[in-house]
Amino acid sequence: MRSKNTFNNVAVLKGGPSSERSVSLKSGSAVAKGLRESGYSVSEIDVTERSVNLPAGIEAVFIALHGEFGEDGEVQRILESRRIPYTGSGPKASAASFDKRIAKRILAENKILTPEYEVLKRGMTPRIGLPAVVKPARQGSSIGVYRVFAEKDWKPALDGAFAYDDELIVEKYIKGRELTAGVVGKEVFPVVEIVAPDDWYNYDAKYTGGRTEYLVPAPVSVETAARCSAAAAGTFSALGCRGMGRVDFRLAEDGKAYVLELNNIPGFTETSLLPKAALAAGITFARLCDRIMKSATLGG
């Protein structure tokens, strides 16, 4: 049944030129299906370069591009220059969320708890004590992310991460539980716990069906869930985000919830976390896509 939509003829941007292309293709296809179920006329656009070609008559765009040229603000700037409304955060907030160096600084400035960290360039020696996590400054989907538990692990971790970026984030590893909270508009969805093999939610654990268990809502105390929800909303606001996002946490053994990062274009695959959280809040996948599509706008 057709709902009353703000837009009718929309495009879904998927694929993209980043290392997260394969995940984005799945996300975009799922979003397109959800939007069609909600009554939209949908054009699926497989983006293969750092440019966007839209059919005539497109009223708004749902951005399902992960990684570079999706979450970093570049495609948003292009759409703004053409005065085409789009989903998600604006160029500035997208860039701040995607670049972990900027995001970490903003979290610290806003007194949002995040693991101790340092920015590492080639040739520098890490100062953070073990155990630690090494991440490219500008990547997603846990690509190029390594845990370092022993001195011998430093070189392969740094070499692997530097393959994706010239600057890295090295942060203190927080022993504990993996949690995440999705945000759409002003609503924070139920907190999800991620139980991954070997307590390591890497690329394979994220995108291989059956490898990871998702507990929705997370089996945590009311107080812990409330703290995570408040931190998710605070992170979303501090970074200037809009539309949608997902905030990832480590819940330490002492009960403190450390914000790791905000994903400004979360996954929409069959294993993705935002749709799982939305469903726990009583929102079907099609309704979730419709709600986000209705929020498409310019500016910000």
N, C-alpha and C positions, 0 to 999 in steps of 0.2 A: 504494500500500500504506500502510495506517495505521501510523504510528509510535507509540511509547509517549509520549504527550504529558502534560505536567504539567497542562495545561488542554485542554478539548475545545471548549467553546462560547466563542468569542472575538469581539471586535469590532475592526474597523480604523477608526480615526478619520482622515478625509481631508478635503481641501478647506480649510475654515477661513475666517476673515474677513480674513486678511492679504493683502498684495500678492503673496504666493507661492501663492495659492489654486490656480491652474491647474497648477502643478508638483505640488502636494500631491495633487490629484485623480489624476494619473497615478501618482504614487508609491503611493498607497493602493490603487489598482486592481491594480497589479502585486503588492504585498504580499499582498492578499487571494487572488490567484490562487496565489501561492507557498504560502500557508498551506493552501489547499484541497488542493493537491497533496501536502502533508505530512499530510493526514488531519484537519484541523481543520474544525469547523463555524463558518463565518465570516459575521458580519453587517457589511456595509459601511455606515458612518455618514458621511453628507455633513454636516459641521459648517458651518453658515452664520452662526451667531452665537457670542457668547462664553459658550456654555453647551453642555452635553452631555446628550443623551437616549439612554439605552441600553435595548435590549429586555430583558425579564425573562430571567434565567438566564445572563447574561454573566458568565463567570468571570475574564476578564482582557482587557486592551485593548492593542492594538498602536497606538502613536501615530505616525501618518505625516503629522502636521501640521507644515508648515514655517513659519518666521517667528513673528509674534506669535500668542499663544494656541496655541502648539505647542512652540516652543523656549524660551519665556521663563519657564516654570515655572507659568504660570497654570492650564493644564488639568491639570497634575500635582497642584496643590493641590486642585482639585475632586475628582479621582479618589481622592486620599488621604483626603479628608473622607468619602467614601463607602466607604472600605476596599476599593477595587477595584484589584488589582495591574495594573501597566502597564509597558511597555517603556521603556528609556532611563533617563536621569538623573533625580534627584529635583528638587524645586522650587528649592532653593538653587543646586545645580550648574547647572541649566538656565538660571537667571537670570544667573549669573556668566558662562557661556559665551556667551549671547546678547548681553549688553550688553558691547560692545567696551571700554568704559571700565573696567569691573571686570576683564574678562579680561586686558587689558594690564597692569593693576596687579599682578594675581596672577602673571603671567608674569615681570614684573620682580622681584617679591619672591622668586621661586623660581629666579632667575638663569637663566631660559630665554631664549635669544637671540630678540629680536623687533625689528623696525625702530623706530628713533627715532620718537617720536610726540608729539602734543599733543592736548588736548581743546579744541574750538572751539565757542563759543556765538555766537549772533547778535550782530553788531556788533563782534566781535573780529577782529583782523587776524592771519593765520597768520604764525608765526615760522619754521616749518620751511623750509629752503632747497629749491630746485628740483633735480631733479624730485621730485614728491610725489604721493601718492594721497589722495583725499578720500572718506570713507565715512560714511554715517549711523551713529550709535552703535548703533542697534538695528534692523538689517535683515539680510537674507540674500540668497542667489542673485545677488549682485553688483548688486542693485537700488540705484540712486542712487550708484554708485561711479564716480569719475572720476579720470583721470590728468591731472596738471598739469605740462606741460613748459616753458611760457612764461608770463610775467606776465599776458598777455592771457587765459590759460585760467582764471585764478583765479575771476573773477566767474561765468561759466557753471557751473563746477564747484561752487562754494559754493551758488549759487542752486538748482542741480539737487539737490544732496544735502540742503539744508535743506527741500526739499519733502517729505522723508520723516521728518525728525527735527529737534528743536530743538537737538541737540548732535551734533557731528561728531567723528570721529577724522581727523586729518591726520597722515600718516606718511610717512617718507622712502621714496621709490620705490627698490626694490632691483633693479638691472639683473641679469638672470640667467634661470634656468629655473624653471618652475612645477612643483612636486611636491606630492604628497599621500599620506597614509598613513592607512588605515582601522584602527580598533580595535574589536574585539568581545570583550567580557569582558576577559581578560588577554592576548589575542593581538593582535599588530600584523601586519596583512596586508602583502604585498609593496608597496613604494613604487611609485607610478604617476607618470609624467611626462605633463604636459598640454602639447601643442603647439598653441596657439591662433593664429588669424589675427592678424598684427601683434603677436604676443606679448601679447595682451590677452584674458584669459579672462572676458569679460563675459557678460551674460544671454544674448545671442544665440548666442555661442560655446558656452555651456553646454547650451542646449536646442534648438539647430537641428542636426538630424542631419547628419553629414558635414562640418561646419565645423571641427571640432577633432579632432586625432589624439591617441589615448591609447596610451602605450607602457607595457606591463605585462609583466614588471617594468620599472621605469625603467632606462635604460642608463647607470647610474652605477656608480662603484666600490663594492666591497664595504664599504669604510670609510665612504663617504658614505651608503649605504643603512643601515648600522648606526647612524650618527649620527642620521639622520632617524627611524628606528624608536625609538631611545632618547628623542629629543625628543618624539615623538608620545606614547609611554607616559608620559613625565614631565608633559606638558601635561594629558593625560587625568587623571592622578592629582592634579596640583596644583589643578585646577578641581573636583575631587571627583566626577568623572563615573562612570557605571556603564553597563553594557549595551552601548552602541555609541557611536561618534563617528568623526569624520574630521578630521584635522589637516592644514591647508594650509601650505605652505612656499614661500619663494623661495630658490633656491640661487644665491648670489652667485658672481661670477666668481672670487673668491678661495677658493671652496669652503665658505664658511660657509653654514649652513642657518638661515634666519630663520623662526620660526613667525609666521604671519599671524593665524590664528584656529583655533578648534575649532568644528566644526558638530556639535551634539549630536543632531540628527535629520537625518542625511544623506539625500540623494535616493535614490529607488529606481526611477527611470525607466530606459528602455532606454539612456540615455547616462550614467547615474550611475556614480560612481567606486567607491563601496564594493562594489557587486556585482561590478564588473570585478576589483577587487583580491581579493575572496573567491574568484572563479573561478580566478585565478592561483594561489591557495593550495589549489586542489582542492575548493572548496566550491561546490556548485551554488546557484542562486538560491533554490530551494525549501528546501534545507538551511540556507541563511543565514537565511531568514525563520523557520524552525522554531527554530533556535538562539537567535535573539533573542527569540522568543516565549516560549521556555522560561525565559528570564532575567527575565521580568516579575515585579515584586515591589513592595512598599511601603516607604516610608521612604528616607532618604538625601537 
